[in-house]
């Protein structure tokens, strides 16, 4: 089981805070640092001092880290034109020495689009499908050749398809709870399918849909990594768990039901149950970015017990 740290900076974080967490992620032996791609906070938080841009953040972290994978859960397709995004991701991949992964989604949070004047089209999923075709097509185009795409929403003619990522293939992550179109899209374009904040039973059903879609598309279903994103709240005892839950405005019982919460032994047991249904990677949603002691606890008492 591969553990990665997943942050939600729109809830309130500076670049320096994210850099501190990313460096701790690397030093403590986690495999990756991922962040959301949002511009407005959610829930009853101020979001101060304000949002940071996902790919500008990752560009900075690419130069400040050496080992960990870096990426998004998920870049909003509404925020960037696909040709521009292909350039941005390829450049950050170069800056990191080939450690970038692209999680790409259709975009869903209408309020942040209104807040920053970003168009929020109705046909977002159809646009996402064209975006994936363009981004992967640009990266796959041989040097010296050009790329063309003529779709309903995007039109590219004689693109030089540059720059190229360092990696032969940047891993693409697609995720969600959709029962038909999402598995089909993952089967066609994804290296990894991620389901966020889902129960073991719901995850098992969605993984089965994705594997079936992969087989129908002529792929080996085992090639496609299945993963979960789950909120984490771990403590050495009940008092510490309660303190951490209160710090993020959540109830302990709710966290235990819907996330990875409790003692290290409890969390190890629950991760094992996700592993049994085929999850090979878990993104630990860390909501208190100043509590590095929790990361140290997970590193010392949970990671060593995982297969």
Buried (B, 14 or more C-beta within 10 A) or exposed (E): BBBBBBBBBBBBBBBEBBBBBBBBBBBBBBBBBBBBBBBBBBEEBEBEEBBBBBBEBBBBBBEEBEEBBBBBBBBBBBBBEBBEBBBBBBBBBBBBBEBBBBBBBBBBBEEBBEEEEBEBEEEBBBBBBBBBBBBBBBBEBEEEEEBEBEBEBBEBEEBEBEBBBBBEEBBBBBBBEBEEBBBBBBBBBBBBBBBBBBBBEEBBBBBBBBBEBBEEEEBEBEEBBBBBBBBBBBBEEEEBBBEBBEBBEBEBEEBBEBBBBBBBEBBBEBBEEBBEBBBBBBBBBBBEBEBBEBBEBBBEBBBEBBE
